[in-house]
Amino acid sequence: MKNILALCLVFWVSTATAKDYIVKSPDGRIVATVSTGTKTTYTVNFDGKTILSPSPLSMTFDNGVVIGDRMKVNKVERSATDQVLKPVIRQKCAEIRDHYNEMVLKSSGYQLHFRVYDDGLAYRFHTDFPRPLKVLHEEVNYCFPEDYNTWFPEERTMLSPQQPLFKPMKFSEINSGRFCSTPILINADEKIRVFISESDLESYPGMFLEKQGKYELKGKFANVSIEEKRTEDRQIFPIKRANYMAEVSGKRNYPWRAMIITDDDRNLINNQLIYKLAPEPEVKDNFEWVKPGKIAWDWWNALALYNVDFKAGINTETYKYYIDFASKYGIEYIVIDDGWSEAWNVTKTIPEIDMEALIAYGKAKNVGIILWVSWAPFEEKMDEAFKLYSQWGVKGLKIDFMNRDDQYMIDFYYKVARKAIDYKMLIDYHGAYKPTGWSRTFPHVLTSEGVAGLENCKWGDFITPQHDLTLPFTRMVAGPMDYTPGGMNNYHAKDFKIWFDIPGTIGTRCHQLGMYVVYESPLQMLADSPSNYYREPETMEFLSAVPVVWDETRVLKASVGEYLVVARRNGDIWYIGGMAGEKGQTFEIPLDFIEGERTMTSWEDGVNIEIQARDCAKRTRKVKKGDTITLKMYDGGGYVAIIR
């Protein structure tokens, strides 16, 4: 009886002192209700439907303070923002509307910020403590009211390159303790999608999500590494961790916990919440030196050249061949991937490579060189390497194998990004966690991996058209993704064979071409061998013409895992890209977005596509505003068009 009375007293005190603070999206469809009391929780409603049940949030520090618990709100500040952002790199469009309502709850020594947009919301803490301290725990919870379907990007370890498959699973099918990386996509009913990730992740570990309870996910974070092991394969990984997540300044912002909510799959493709939450560039630089472009890549195709009079391999003659190919087709860069340097000394080239001669050769042909480096050897000689590469004339770096996102590794990313500005070099992160707003804060960080992309075709058969049609609604919503498309050996699933040195792809040739319009990466790879591209002149007409940045994007048809058709404009030229999943699709597309009479050139799945997945038909016709075109894609197929 005494225990019951005690519990009732605690509940009465909690509810008696609790207070609700409400902030709505500008259009009123999304409502966030923050409730303070013994625990601070928040609830989210969309069009009157509860999307998120009361979900606690707090942070625990080593000074004994737990912010969020028993929160006493001293002041509430409300504001509205409606502005236009003009991104340095036009990933989706030339202008972004940044429109939200913000509520700041101020307590003793800290603040809780909530921003609500028409397409989502985000919250974060800010502390004003006088001294540095340690974060012992951050309580992040997503308590859903029903047994929703998810696309669950499951992980086995937090030492991960974050290249998960997004598996359709109901919450009830996920055992407690299983966890995933972020972003994650959740289907709240037949139409409502909920996307969860984070933004402005600086000097703080990245967020995973662990299943708990019936329909709940809680934040899971890697603690600080205090002992590490160096391996022969150019890796350094933690073998012992502290009992805290991060060492932080007492006065700082913490990452935004972001949630996108929409009842139209098309809105996921155009959503820029992660970008909008990130800080502006911190240096006064106009970034005019940042030149997006396409890259001829060597590693995926294993340097498999033919009809040449030299021995192909990691040598000067081979890379001159790649430069010649890039120059012929107006491709801005080549990447020299693994093997050009000594294993643990990224300032020493192997004898077969004359780097200065190659860079001079590329410069004469208007082709820049980007170098691959493994992160650990590069970190050991970072200052020396940056200086040397700059002297050589290297245009950028592809940095690989980080495979973790604890605080130390996040600091590495930021250190590299800041130093690269000093040397005016582009950055492509591989073996990387998902983007968290780099595109805004560091416009020269043009792309990153963190995606199960085409390289996996070299050792597996799980990069299917359905997988390809899940990525634009999940990983790509977080930011540009280096999927590395462009395979020319195309097969239907029944015919596909794993072949490491001469890899192929599942899906049609036009499925691969569609990626160059559908997938966003301002540094976009051509993954296959130049020798293979030379034999495909009609395919190269499209690949040489398609740009990598866009002034306008219109999503015409969209369904997660099934199909996507996008129209994008660069200057006054429109490009249409379509991709189909497991089943083919046919759509009637009104050309209401073009002006006047134009010429449309399309590349479509050919008449013999049932037999040959590489069959691609090129067609040209006159079109005008108001015309309707039929866009037909085979199973695992695709479509592209240029409207000039």
C-alpha positions as CSV (number, residue, x, y, z in Angstrom):
1,M,0.0,0.0,0.0
2,K,2.9,2.4,0.8
3,N,4.5,1.7,-2.6
4,I,1.2,2.4,-4.4
5,L,0.8,5.7,-2.5
6,A,4.5,6.6,-3.3
7,L,3.9,6.0,-7.0
8,C,0.7,8.0,-7.0
9,L,2.5,10.9,-5.3
10,V,5.4,10.8,-7.8
11,F,2.8,10.9,-10.7
12,W,0.8,13.7,-9.0
13,V,4.0,15.8,-8.5
14,S,5.1,15.2,-12.1
15,T,1.8,16.1,-13.7
16,A,1.2,19.0,-11.4
17,T,4.5,20.6,-12.3
18,A,4.4,19.6,-16.0
19,K,3.6,22.1,-18.7
20,D,3.1,21.8,-22.4
21,Y,4.8,24.0,-25.0
22,I,3.5,23.8,-28.5
23,V,5.1,24.8,-31.8
24,K,3.6,24.2,-35.2
25,S,4.8,24.2,-38.8
26,P,4.0,27.3,-40.9
27,D,1.2,25.4,-42.6
28,G,-0.1,24.0,-39.3
29,R,0.1,20.3,-40.4
30,I,2.9,19.3,-38.1
31,V,2.5,20.0,-34.3
32,A,5.2,19.4,-31.8
33,T,4.2,19.4,-28.1
34,V,7.0,19.5,-25.6
35,S,6.0,18.5,-22.0
36,T,8.2,19.3,-19.0
37,G,8.0,17.6,-15.6
38,T,10.0,14.8,-14.1
39,K,10.9,13.9,-17.7
40,T,10.9,16.2,-20.7
41,T,9.1,14.5,-23.6
42,Y,7.8,15.6,-27.0
43,T,4.9,14.4,-29.1
44,V,4.5,14.9,-32.8
45,N,1.2,15.1,-34.7
46,F,0.7,15.3,-38.5
47,D,-2.7,16.3,-39.8
48,G,-4.2,15.4,-36.4
49,K,-2.7,11.9,-36.4
50,T,-0.2,11.1,-33.6
51,I,3.0,10.1,-35.4
52,L,5.3,10.1,-32.3
53,S,4.0,9.3,-28.8
54,P,5.6,11.1,-25.8
55,S,9.3,10.5,-26.2
56,P,11.8,11.5,-23.5
57,L,15.0,13.4,-24.2
58,S,17.8,14.4,-21.9
59,M,21.6,14.6,-21.6
60,T,23.8,13.5,-18.7
61,F,27.1,15.1,-17.9
62,D,30.0,14.2,-15.6
63,N,29.3,17.2,-13.5
64,G,26.2,15.5,-12.2
65,V,23.8,17.6,-14.3
66,V,21.1,15.9,-16.3
67,I,19.6,18.5,-18.6
68,G,16.0,17.8,-19.7
69,D,15.0,16.1,-16.5
70,R,12.9,18.1,-14.1
71,M,13.3,21.0,-16.5
72,K,12.3,24.4,-15.2
73,V,11.6,26.7,-18.1
74,N,12.7,30.2,-17.2
75,K,11.9,31.8,-20.5
76,V,10.3,30.8,-23.9
77,E,11.5,32.5,-27.1
78,R,9.5,32.1,-30.3
79,S,10.5,33.2,-33.8
80,A,9.6,32.6,-37.4
81,T,12.1,32.5,-40.3
82,D,11.3,32.6,-44.0
83,Q,14.4,33.1,-46.2
84,V,15.9,31.9,-49.4
85,L,19.2,30.0,-49.3
86,K,21.5,30.0,-52.4
87,P,23.7,26.9,-52.1
88,V,27.3,27.2,-53.4
89,I,26.8,23.8,-55.1
90,R,23.4,23.3,-56.7
91,Q,22.8,19.7,-55.7
92,K,19.0,19.9,-56.3
93,C,18.3,23.5,-57.2
94,A,19.6,27.0,-57.3
95,E,17.4,28.3,-54.4
96,I,16.1,26.7,-51.2
97,R,13.3,28.1,-49.2
98,D,14.1,28.0,-45.5
99,H,10.8,28.5,-43.7
100,Y,10.2,27.4,-40.1
101,N,8.8,28.3,-36.7
102,E,11.2,28.0,-33.8
103,M,10.7,27.6,-30.0
104,V,13.5,27.9,-27.5
105,L,12.9,26.7,-24.0
106,K,15.5,28.3,-21.7
107,S,16.5,26.8,-18.4
108,S,19.4,27.2,-16.0
109,G,22.6,26.6,-17.9
110,Y,21.0,25.2,-21.1
111,Q,18.4,25.6,-23.8
112,L,16.2,23.2,-25.8
113,H,15.6,24.3,-29.4
114,F,12.7,23.1,-31.6
115,R,12.3,24.0,-35.2
116,V,9.2,22.9,-37.2
117,Y,9.1,23.2,-40.9
118,D,6.2,22.3,-43.3
119,D,8.2,19.1,-44.2
120,G,9.6,18.1,-40.8
121,L,11.1,19.1,-37.5
122,A,14.2,19.0,-35.4
123,Y,15.4,19.6,-31.9
124,R,18.7,20.0,-30.2
125,F,20.2,21.1,-26.8
126,H,22.6,24.0,-26.2
127,T,24.6,24.3,-23.0
128,D,26.2,27.3,-21.3
129,F,28.3,25.7,-18.7
130,P,31.5,27.6,-17.6
131,R,34.0,24.7,-18.0
132,P,34.6,21.7,-20.3
133,L,33.0,18.5,-19.4
134,K,32.1,15.0,-20.5
135,V,28.9,13.7,-22.0
136,L,28.1,10.4,-20.3
137,H,24.8,9.8,-22.0
138,E,22.3,11.3,-24.4
139,E,18.7,10.1,-24.2
140,V,17.2,10.0,-27.6
141,N,13.9,8.2,-28.0
142,Y,11.4,7.6,-30.8
143,C,8.3,6.1,-29.3
144,F,5.8,5.2,-32.0
145,P,2.1,4.5,-31.3
146,E,1.7,1.5,-33.6
147,D,3.5,-1.4,-35.3
148,Y,4.7,0.6,-38.2
149,N,6.6,-0.8,-41.2
150,T,10.3,0.3,-41.5
151,W,13.1,0.2,-44.0
152,F,15.6,-1.0,-41.3
153,P,19.3,-0.3,-42.1
154,E,20.6,-2.9,-39.7
155,E,24.2,-2.9,-38.5
156,R,26.1,-5.6,-36.7
157,T,28.8,-3.3,-35.2
158,M,29.3,0.4,-34.8
159,L,32.8,-0.1,-36.5
160,S,31.0,0.2,-39.8
161,P,31.3,1.9,-43.2
162,Q,27.5,2.3,-42.9
163,Q,26.6,0.6,-46.2
164,P,23.5,-1.2,-45.0
165,L,20.6,-2.7,-47.0
166,F,17.3,-1.0,-46.1
167,K,15.2,-4.1,-45.2
168,P,11.4,-3.8,-45.1
169,M,10.5,-4.9,-41.5
170,K,7.7,-4.2,-39.1
171,F,8.7,-3.0,-35.6
172,S,7.3,-6.3,-34.2
173,E,9.7,-8.3,-36.4
174,I,12.8,-6.5,-34.9
175,N,14.0,-8.1,-31.7
176,S,15.1,-5.8,-28.8
177,G,18.8,-5.0,-29.0
178,R,19.0,-5.1,-32.7
179,F,20.2,-1.7,-34.0
180,C,20.7,0.3,-37.2
181,S,22.6,3.2,-38.6
182,T,20.8,6.4,-39.6
183,P,19.0,7.5,-41.7
184,I,16.0,5.2,-41.3
185,L,12.7,5.5,-43.1
186,I,9.4,4.5,-41.4
187,N,6.0,4.0,-42.9
188,A,3.5,5.5,-40.4
189,D,0.5,4.4,-42.5
190,E,-0.3,3.8,-46.2
191,K,1.1,7.2,-47.2
192,I,2.9,8.9,-44.3
193,R,6.7,8.5,-44.3
194,V,8.9,9.4,-41.4
195,F,12.6,9.9,-42.0
196,I,15.0,10.2,-39.1
197,S,18.6,11.4,-39.1
198,E,20.8,14.2,-37.7
199,S,22.5,17.4,-38.8
200,D,25.4,19.6,-37.6
201,L,27.3,16.6,-36.2
202,E,30.6,18.3,-35.0
203,S,32.9,16.9,-32.4
204,Y,30.3,14.4,-31.3
205,P,29.6,10.7,-32.1
206,G,27.1,9.8,-34.8
207,M,23.7,8.4,-33.9
208,F,22.6,4.7,-34.3
209,L,19.1,3.6,-33.2
210,E,18.4,0.5,-31.1
211,K,15.1,-1.3,-30.9
212,Q,13.6,-1.4,-27.4
213,G,10.1,-1.9,-26.1
214,K,7.3,-2.7,-28.5
215,Y,7.6,0.1,-31.1
216,E,10.4,2.2,-29.8
217,L,13.9,3.2,-31.0
218,K,16.5,4.7,-28.7
219,G,19.8,6.5,-29.6
220,K,23.0,4.4,-29.5
221,F,26.4,6.1,-29.6
222,A,30.0,5.0,-29.6
223,N,32.0,6.0,-26.6
224,V,35.4,7.8,-26.8
225,S,38.2,5.5,-27.8
226,I,41.0,5.3,-25.2
227,E,43.1,2.5,-26.7
228,E,43.6,1.6,-30.3
229,K,45.3,-1.0,-32.5
230,R,47.2,-0.4,-35.7
231,T,47.0,-3.1,-38.4
232,E,49.0,-4.0,-41.4
233,D,46.1,-3.2,-43.7
234,R,46.4,0.5,-43.0
235,Q,43.8,0.7,-40.3
236,I,43.6,2.0,-36.7
237,F,40.6,0.8,-34.7
238,P,39.5,1.1,-31.1
239,I,40.0,-1.9,-28.8
240,K,39.0,-0.1,-25.5
241,R,36.5,2.7,-24.9
242,A,35.8,5.1,-22.1
243,N,32.6,5.3,-20.1
244,Y,31.6,8.6,-21.8
245,M,30.6,9.7,-25.3
246,A,32.4,12.9,-25.8
247,E,34.6,15.6,-24.2
248,V,33.0,18.9,-25.0
249,S,33.2,22.6,-24.4
250,G,30.7,23.8,-21.8
251,K,29.3,26.3,-24.3
252,R,28.2,24.7,-27.5
253,N,25.3,23.5,-29.7
254,Y,24.7,19.7,-30.0
255,P,23.5,17.9,-33.1
256,W,20.1,18.4,-34.5
257,R,17.8,15.3,-34.1
258,A,15.9,15.6,-37.4
259,M,12.6,14.1,-38.5
260,I,11.1,14.5,-42.0
261,I,7.4,13.8,-42.3
262,T,5.5,13.6,-45.6
263,D,2.5,11.9,-47.2
264,D,4.0,12.0,-50.7
265,D,7.1,10.0,-51.6
266,R,8.1,12.7,-54.1
267,N,8.7,15.1,-51.2
268,L,11.5,12.9,-49.9
269,I,13.5,13.4,-53.0
270,N,13.2,17.2,-52.9
271,N,13.6,17.5,-49.1
272,Q,16.6,19.5,-47.8
273,L,16.0,19.6,-44.1
274,I,19.5,18.2,-43.3
275,Y,21.1,20.9,-45.4
276,K,19.0,23.7,-43.9
277,L,19.8,22.7,-40.3
278,A,23.6,22.8,-40.9
279,P,25.7,25.9,-40.3
280,E,26.8,28.3,-43.0
281,P,30.5,28.0,-44.1
282,E,32.7,29.2,-41.3
283,V,35.4,30.7,-43.5
284,K,35.2,33.7,-45.8
285,D,35.8,32.0,-49.1
286,N,33.7,32.3,-52.2
287,F,34.5,28.7,-53.1
288,E,34.8,29.6,-56.8
289,W,37.6,27.1,-57.0
290,V,35.1,24.2,-56.3
291,K,34.4,22.6,-59.6
292,P,31.8,19.8,-59.6
293,G,32.2,17.2,-62.3
294,K,32.4,13.6,-63.5
295,I,35.3,11.2,-62.8
296,A,36.7,8.3,-64.7
297,W,37.4,5.7,-62.0
298,D,39.9,2.9,-62.1
299,W,39.3,0.5,-59.1
300,W,35.8,-0.9,-59.9
301,N,36.9,-2.0,-63.4
302,A,40.2,-3.4,-62.1
303,L,42.1,-1.4,-64.8
304,A,40.8,-4.0,-67.3
305,L,41.9,-2.3,-70.5
306,Y,42.0,-3.9,-73.9
307,N,43.1,-2.9,-77.5
308,V,46.1,-1.1,-76.1
309,D,49.8,-1.5,-76.7
310,F,51.0,-1.4,-73.1
311,K,50.6,-3.5,-70.0
312,A,47.7,-2.2,-68.0
313,G,48.2,-1.7,-64.3
314,I,49.0,0.9,-61.7
315,N,51.4,2.8,-63.9
316,T,51.9,6.1,-65.8
317,E,50.8,4.7,-69.2
318,T,47.6,3.4,-67.9
319,Y,46.5,6.6,-66.3
320,K,47.4,8.6,-69.4
321,Y,44.9,6.3,-71.1
322,Y,42.3,7.3,-68.5
323,I,43.2,10.9,-69.0
324,D,42.9,10.6,-72.8
325,F,39.4,9.0,-72.4
326,A,38.3,11.8,-70.0
327,S,39.6,14.5,-72.3
328,K,37.8,13.0,-75.3
329,Y,34.4,13.1,-73.5
330,G,34.8,16.3,-71.5
331,I,35.0,14.4,-68.2
332,E,36.6,16.7,-65.6
333,Y,38.6,14.3,-63.5
334,I,40.2,10.9,-63.1
335,V,40.8,9.3,-59.7
336,I,44.0,7.3,-59.0
337,D,42.8,4.8,-56.5
338,D,44.5,2.4,-54.2
339,G,48.1,1.3,-54.9
340,W,49.8,4.5,-56.2
341,S,51.7,5.1,-52.9
342,E,53.6,3.2,-50.3
343,A,51.2,1.6,-47.8
344,W,52.0,3.7,-44.8
345,N,53.6,6.6,-46.5
346,V,51.2,8.6,-48.7
347,T,54.0,11.0,-49.8
348,K,55.9,8.3,-51.6
349,T,54.7,7.1,-55.0
350,I,55.6,3.6,-56.2
351,P,58.3,3.5,-59.0
352,E,55.8,2.8,-61.7
353,I,54.0,6.1,-61.2
354,D,55.4,9.5,-62.3
355,M,52.8,11.7,-60.5
356,E,54.1,15.1,-61.6
357,A,54.2,13.9,-65.3
358,L,50.7,12.6,-65.0
359,I,49.3,15.8,-63.5
360,A,51.1,17.9,-66.2
361,Y,49.6,15.6,-68.9
362,G,46.1,15.9,-67.4
363,K,46.5,19.7,-67.1
364,A,47.4,19.9,-70.8
365,K,44.2,18.0,-71.6
366,N,42.0,19.9,-69.1
367,V,41.6,16.8,-66.8
368,G,42.3,17.1,-63.1
369,I,43.6,14.3,-60.9
370,I,42.0,13.2,-57.6
371,L,44.0,10.9,-55.3
372,W,42.7,8.1,-53.1
373,V,44.2,7.8,-49.7
374,S,43.5,5.5,-46.7
375,W,42.7,7.7,-43.7
376,A,45.1,6.4,-41.1
377,P,48.4,6.8,-43.2
378,F,47.1,10.1,-44.4
379,E,46.4,11.4,-40.9
380,E,50.0,10.6,-39.9
381,K,51.3,12.9,-42.6
382,M,48.4,15.2,-43.2
383,D,50.2,18.5,-43.2
384,E,53.1,17.2,-45.3
385,A,50.7,15.4,-47.7
386,F,48.5,18.4,-48.3
387,K,51.5,20.6,-49.0
388,L,53.0,18.0,-51.4
389,Y,49.8,17.3,-53.3
390,S,49.2,21.0,-53.7
391,Q,52.7,21.4,-55.2
392,W,51.9,18.6,-57.5
393,G,48.6,20.2,-58.6
394,V,46.2,17.6,-57.2
395,K,42.6,18.7,-57.4
396,G,41.2,16.7,-54.6
397,L,41.2,13.7,-52.3
398,K,39.1,10.5,-51.9
399,I,39.7,9.5,-48.3
400,D,38.7,5.9,-47.3
401,F,38.2,3.3,-44.7
402,M,37.3,5.5,-41.7
403,N,34.5,2.9,-40.9
404,R,33.4,4.6,-37.6
405,D,31.8,7.7,-36.3
406,D,32.9,8.2,-32.8
407,Q,34.0,11.6,-31.6
408,Y,37.7,11.2,-32.7
409,M,36.7,10.2,-36.2
410,I,34.2,13.1,-36.5
411,D,37.0,15.4,-35.5
412,F,39.1,13.9,-38.3
413,Y,36.5,14.7,-40.9
414,Y,36.2,18.3,-39.8
415,K,40.0,18.7,-39.6
416,V,40.4,17.4,-43.2
417,A,37.6,19.6,-44.5
418,R,39.1,22.7,-42.9
419,K,42.6,22.0,-44.1
420,A,41.4,21.2,-47.6
421,I,40.0,24.8,-47.9
422,D,43.5,26.1,-47.3
423,Y,44.9,24.0,-50.2
424,K,41.7,24.4,-52.4
425,M,41.1,20.7,-52.7
426,L,37.9,18.8,-53.2
427,I,36.9,16.0,-50.8
428,D,35.1,12.7,-51.3
429,Y,34.7,10.6,-48.1
430,H,34.5,6.8,-48.6
431,G,34.1,4.2,-45.8
432,A,32.1,7.1,-44.4
433,Y,29.1,7.8,-42.2
434,K,26.1,9.5,-43.8
435,P,26.2,13.3,-44.6
436,T,25.1,15.6,-41.8
437,G,25.0,18.9,-43.6
438,W,28.6,19.0,-45.0
439,S,27.2,20.3,-48.3
440,R,26.3,23.6,-46.7
441,T,29.2,24.0,-44.2
442,F,31.9,22.7,-46.5
443,P,30.8,23.2,-50.1
444,H,34.1,21.5,-51.3
445,V,33.1,18.2,-49.6
446,L,31.2,17.3,-52.8
447,T,30.1,13.7,-52.1
448,S,30.5,10.7,-49.8
449,E,29.9,7.0,-49.7
450,G,28.1,5.5,-46.7
451,V,25.9,3.6,-49.2
452,A,25.8,0.0,-50.5
453,G,26.7,1.0,-54.1
454,L,28.0,-0.5,-57.3
455,E,31.3,-1.8,-55.9
456,N,29.3,-4.5,-54.1
457,C,28.5,-6.1,-57.4
458,K,32.1,-7.3,-57.4
459,W,31.4,-9.8,-54.6
460,G,27.6,-10.0,-54.1
461,D,24.2,-10.2,-55.9
462,F,22.3,-8.0,-53.4
463,I,22.6,-4.7,-55.4
464,T,19.3,-5.2,-57.1
465,P,17.0,-2.7,-58.9
466,Q,14.7,-2.8,-55.8
467,H,17.7,-1.8,-53.6
468,D,18.6,0.9,-56.2
469,L,15.1,2.3,-55.9
470,T,15.2,2.4,-52.1
471,L,18.3,4.5,-51.8
472,P,16.9,7.8,-53.2
473,F,14.2,7.8,-50.4
474,T,16.6,6.8,-47.6
475,R,20.4,7.5,-47.8
476,M,20.2,10.1,-50.5
477,V,17.8,12.2,-48.5
478,A,20.7,12.9,-46.1
479,G,22.9,14.3,-48.8
480,P,25.0,13.5,-52.0
481,M,25.9,9.8,-52.3
482,D,28.8,8.3,-54.2
483,Y,27.1,5.2,-55.4
484,T,29.6,5.1,-58.4
485,P,27.2,4.2,-61.3
486,G,28.0,3.5,-64.9
487,G,28.5,-0.3,-65.3
488,M,28.4,-1.4,-69.0
489,N,28.1,-5.2,-68.4
490,N,24.4,-5.3,-67.6
491,Y,22.4,-8.5,-66.8
492,H,19.0,-9.5,-65.7
493,A,18.9,-11.0,-62.3
494,K,18.6,-14.6,-63.7
495,D,21.8,-14.1,-65.7
496,F,24.0,-12.2,-63.3
497,K,27.2,-13.8,-62.1
498,I,29.7,-12.4,-59.6
499,W,33.0,-11.6,-61.2
500,F,35.4,-9.5,-59.3
501,D,37.8,-8.3,-62.0
502,I,35.2,-7.9,-64.8
503,P,32.1,-6.9,-62.8
504,G,28.6,-6.5,-64.1
505,T,25.4,-5.0,-62.8
506,I,21.8,-6.2,-62.2
507,G,19.3,-4.3,-64.3
508,T,19.3,-2.8,-67.7
509,R,21.8,-0.4,-69.4
510,C,19.2,2.4,-69.1
511,H,18.8,1.6,-65.4
512,Q,22.4,2.6,-65.0
513,L,22.0,5.7,-67.2
514,G,18.9,6.7,-65.2
515,M,21.2,7.0,-62.1
516,Y,23.0,10.0,-63.6
517,V,19.8,12.0,-63.3
518,V,18.1,10.3,-60.4
519,Y,21.1,10.0,-58.1
520,E,22.7,13.2,-56.7
521,S,26.4,13.5,-56.5
522,P,28.3,16.7,-57.6
523,L,31.3,14.5,-58.1
524,Q,29.9,11.6,-60.1
525,M,31.8,8.5,-61.1
526,L,32.0,6.6,-64.3
527,A,32.8,3.3,-62.8
528,D,33.6,1.1,-65.8
529,S,36.7,0.7,-68.0
530,P,37.4,3.4,-70.6
531,S,37.8,0.5,-73.1
532,N,34.2,-0.6,-72.4
533,Y,32.9,3.0,-72.8
534,Y,34.8,3.4,-76.1
535,R,32.7,0.5,-77.5
536,E,29.5,2.2,-76.5
537,P,29.4,5.5,-78.4
538,E,25.7,6.1,-78.1
539,T,25.8,5.6,-74.4
540,M,28.7,8.0,-74.2
541,E,26.7,10.7,-76.0
542,F,24.5,10.8,-72.9
543,L,27.2,10.3,-70.3
544,S,29.4,13.0,-71.7
545,A,26.5,15.5,-71.8
546,V,24.7,14.9,-68.4
547,P,25.7,17.5,-65.8
548,V,26.1,16.8,-62.0
549,V,24.5,19.9,-60.6
550,W,21.0,21.3,-61.1
551,D,19.1,24.5,-61.1
552,E,15.7,22.9,-60.7
553,T,14.3,19.5,-59.8
554,R,10.8,18.2,-60.4
555,V,9.8,14.7,-59.1
556,L,7.3,13.3,-61.6
557,K,6.6,9.8,-60.2
558,A,7.8,8.2,-57.0
559,S,7.3,5.1,-54.9
560,V,9.8,3.7,-52.4
561,G,11.5,0.6,-53.8
562,E,9.4,0.6,-57.0
563,Y,10.0,3.5,-59.3
564,L,11.2,7.0,-59.6
565,V,11.0,9.5,-62.5
566,V,12.8,12.9,-62.1
567,A,13.1,15.9,-64.4
568,R,16.0,18.2,-63.7
569,R,17.1,21.5,-65.3
570,N,20.6,22.7,-65.8
571,G,20.5,26.2,-67.5
572,D,17.8,25.9,-70.2
573,I,18.3,22.2,-70.8
574,W,16.0,19.6,-69.2
575,Y,17.0,16.1,-68.3
576,I,14.6,13.2,-67.5
577,G,15.8,10.2,-65.6
578,G,13.7,7.1,-64.7
579,M,14.5,3.9,-62.8
580,A,12.3,0.9,-62.2
581,G,12.6,-1.7,-59.5
582,E,11.8,-5.4,-59.8
583,K,8.8,-4.7,-62.0
584,G,8.6,-2.6,-65.1
585,Q,6.6,0.6,-65.3
586,T,4.9,2.7,-68.0
587,F,4.0,6.3,-67.4
588,E,2.4,9.1,-69.4
589,I,4.5,12.2,-68.7
590,P,3.1,15.7,-69.6
591,L,5.8,18.0,-70.7
592,D,4.3,21.0,-68.8
593,F,7.7,22.1,-67.5
594,I,9.4,22.9,-70.8
595,E,9.0,26.1,-72.9
596,G,8.4,26.3,-76.6
597,E,9.4,23.7,-79.2
598,R,12.4,21.5,-78.5
599,T,14.3,18.5,-79.5
600,M,14.2,15.5,-77.2
601,T,16.8,12.7,-77.4
602,S,16.0,9.7,-75.3
603,W,17.8,6.5,-74.4
604,E,15.2,3.7,-73.7
605,D,15.1,0.0,-72.9
606,G,15.3,-1.6,-76.4
607,V,13.0,-4.1,-78.2
608,N,15.3,-7.0,-77.3
609,I,15.6,-6.1,-73.7
610,E,14.1,-9.4,-72.5
611,I,17.2,-11.2,-73.9
612,Q,19.9,-8.5,-73.6
613,A,19.8,-6.2,-70.5
614,R,22.2,-3.9,-72.3
615,D,19.9,-3.3,-75.2
616,C,19.4,0.5,-75.4
617,A,17.5,2.4,-78.1
618,K,18.3,6.0,-78.9
619,R,15.4,8.1,-80.3
620,T,15.0,11.7,-81.3
621,R,11.8,13.6,-81.7
622,K,10.4,17.1,-81.6
623,V,8.4,18.1,-78.5
624,K,6.7,21.2,-77.2
625,K,5.1,22.4,-74.0
626,G,1.9,20.5,-73.3
627,D,2.9,17.3,-75.2
628,T,2.7,14.0,-73.4
629,I,5.4,11.3,-73.7
630,T,5.2,7.7,-72.9
631,L,8.0,6.6,-70.6
632,K,8.3,2.8,-70.6
633,M,10.8,0.9,-68.4
634,Y,11.3,-2.9,-68.4
635,D,11.8,-4.9,-65.2
636,G,14.8,-3.4,-63.5
637,G,14.9,-0.9,-66.4
638,G,15.4,2.8,-66.9
639,Y,15.0,5.8,-69.1
640,V,16.9,9.0,-69.8
641,A,16.2,12.0,-72.1
642,I,17.7,15.3,-72.9
643,I,15.4,18.1,-74.0
644,R,17.2,20.9,-75.7
